[in-house]
Amino acid sequence: MPPAVEDIPDEIFSAIFSLAVQTWRLFPEVFKTGNDFQDCVALIDISLVCRRWREIILMDAKLWSSIYILMNDPSAARLRQIAHFADVCFARSKDLPLTLAVTILHLDHARLAYPLMRLIVAQEHRWSRIAIDLVRPQDALGDPVPVHVTETSTDYDIDLKIAGGE
């Protein structure tokens, strides 16, 4: 007779949750976002099944250390929401190395991505693998549309301290 679900060790559940999250994309994905942001954070979805699963997910820092963000034509409010979720993931991942991939398509104003980029750069010392792709909209001829920034560049400068280090 197979073991009851209650008898399965927490470590097995953590491994299953990790595999479930990783199969959403080739790159480990924690965020599943669409244009309308109706999809939730995958781990939060899993944690809603029962109290035990929630406790397992919240206690396993490895589950929160790989983040994939894909946004298409995001509003400022959506980018702030994503920054908040990234901050939650960074906190829950404790001090583990981070694997991050961020793709934002049709970004009209570079300053809109500033809160998210500032959070990511603050975790620079933890980066294991990182890829950031901010893509501007294109005009009818396929040429990039200039990104509109009205503030001076020093208002939104972000400096890397240890990029390319260990």
N, C-alpha and C positions, 0 to 999 in steps of 0.2 A: 504494500500500500504506500503511495507517495506521501511525503510529509505534508502536513497542513501548511497553509500560507503563514500562519502564526509562528511556525517552527523554523522558517527560513531565516538564517542569520542576517543581521543588518549589513554586513560586508557584501553579501550576495546581492541584496537590493541595491546597494550603492553601485556595484558593478553593472547591474542591469540599467539603472538610471543613467549612468555615464554612457553606455552604449546607445541608449534611446536618444539622448541628446546629440551624440555624434553622428547619428544616421540621418539627421535632418539635412545636412550639407556635407560635402566632402571635407570642409574645414569644420572643426568643432563649433557648434552653434548653440549659444544660450538664448540669443534673441531671435525671434521669428517675427519680423515686422513687415507689414504691407503698407500701402499708401495711407490707409485709414487707421492703421494701428489697432485693428480689431484682434489680431493674434496677441496672445500674452507671452510672457517669458515662459519657455518650455518647462523649466524646473518648477515654476510656480504652479503651472497646470498640473504637473504630476503631484505636487505637494497637497493639492486639494482633494486627493482620493481618500486619505484617512490621516489621522493624527500621527500614527507611527511613521508613515511615509514622509510626512512633513518634518518630523524630528530627524529622520535619517538625512534628508536633503539639507536641512539647515546645519547639521553638524559636520557634513563632509565638505571640507574646503576645496577639495579637488574638483568637485562638480561646478564650482563657481569661478574657476581660474582660466577657463577658455571662453572668450566672448567673440561672437560674430555679429556685427551690426550691418544691416543692409537697408538703406532708406532711399526712396525715390521721391524727389521733389518735396522734401519735408518742410513743414511750417516751423516757425520759431518755437511754438508750444510743443510740437513733437520732438524737436531736438532737445528741449529742456527735459522732457519726460525720459528720453533715452539717456541723457546725462544722469538723471536720478537713478535709473535702473543700473547703469554702469557703476555708479558710486556704491549701490547696494551690493553688487557682485564683488567689487574690489574689497569691501569690508568683510563679506562672507568668505572670501578666498584666503583670508588671513594673510600670511606672508609668503604664500606659495608663488613660484614664478608664473607670469601671466602670458597667455597666448591670445593676441588680439588681432582682429581684422575688422576694419571699418571702411565701408563703402557708402558714400553719400552721393547720389546722382542728382543732377539738376539743382545744384546749390547756387541760388541767386546771389546771396550775400555771405561772404566768407565769415563775417562776424557772427552769424547765426550758429556756426559750429564751434565757436570759441569755448563755451562752457564744457562741452564734451572733450575738446582737445586739451583744455587745461587739466581736466581730471585724468586723462590718459597720460599726459606728460608728468603729472605728479607721481605716477606709478612707474616712472622710467627705470628706477633701480630694480624693479621686479620683472621687466620685460624678458621673456624668453624668445618669443617670435612675435613680430608685429608687422602689419601692413595697413597703410592708410591711403585711401583713394577718394579724393574729393573732386567731383566732376561738375564743371559748369554746364549750363544749358547750351544748346547750339542753335544758331539761326537757321533759316530756311536753306542756306547754302552749305550747312554742315560746319561752319566756322564757330568756334567757341564765342559765346556772348561774354563781354567783359563782366567780371564780378564787381558789383557796386559796393564800395566801402567809402562812407562819408567821413568816418573818423580818421584821425592821424594813425599811421601805422604803429606808433608806440603804444596806442591804447589797447591793441590786441596782439602785441608781440608775445610769443611763447618761446622760451629758451630751453634747449636741451642741455643738461649738465654732463651726462655720462654716455650719450649716444655713441655706439660703437665700442663701448667698454666690454667687460666680461659679460 
